[in-house]
Amino acid sequence: MTDNPALTLYLAAPRGFCAGVDRAIKIVEMALQKWGAPVYVRHEIVHNRFVVEGLRAKGAVFVEELDECPPDRPVVFSAHGVPKSVPAEASRREMIAVDATCPLVTKVHNEAARHAEAGTQLIYIGHEGHPETIGTMGQLPPGEVLLVETVEDVARLDVRDPGRLALITQTTLSVDDTAEIAAALKARFPAIQVPAHDDICYATTNRQAAVKAMAPQIDALLVIGAPNSSNSKRLVEVGRAAGCSYSMLVQRAADIDWRALQGIRAVGVTAGASAPEVLVNEVIAAFRDRYAVTVEQVETAVEAIEFKVPRILRAPVESA
């Protein structure tokens, strides 16, 4: 018998790792197995401190720029993608480079290249300064990709030819916010070409849908993720927009503000696409220490997508 107050934890499903994140982590681990430590990684492989520290303990060295990497050690490009200049420089330096860019980000890069070949200027919905934005805009020369972050930005756009425009987006945006910006672009530039399928990735869409589904049942939402994780921050925003006024980002259980949860009897828990399930279990355990917990899962989709690792890692290790 326990005197702890009763509380229901609603777990979003799907949550946590997506196929692109899982692939990127495997790539670093396989590179370490194949070439030994150290293996250099340009930028955080995914935006999660727990994951990064775990890989660092195995021998990964995280750097921000390629010139921090010695030419005689392998370098892995993060899941967010890199500008074209980065692999070009790695090739010039004759480095072993492994691309861990999420295939769904690569799809956007390929869309950009196809439009550029046709002489079409691109408008990119994304967050300025985010690695994915930098990587995608860096696929083409300056001026060929125009960035918009808000509906207000649409009115300020200065395009080369209103009749020759195409839209691409960051893969980790709010579905609803992006639809609003896309509608504003379509209203101002009726001839703009839009992707046949949404550039926002399946994992981002599914995790946002799960939060919307459980929002009416909960008094508070905890999103497990990093403060520099775009998709995690969007989940917080989606929760608030769906009516859950207490919607907070936590990196792990130690970050939970228990005083703010006093009197609450239903809490939703989800995790961004770069947050491992071990951190979800840690949060559940922390609640069990303080409450008589009932766990219910809110499932809105089943994910079975898996991406292959690069061929260079599937090949046998060459003898010295």
Summary of the structure (lengths in Angstrom):
residues: 320
radius of gyration: 21.3
end to end distance: 64.2
largest distance: 71.7
contacts: 1057
relative contact order: 0.19
helix: 41%
strand: 19%
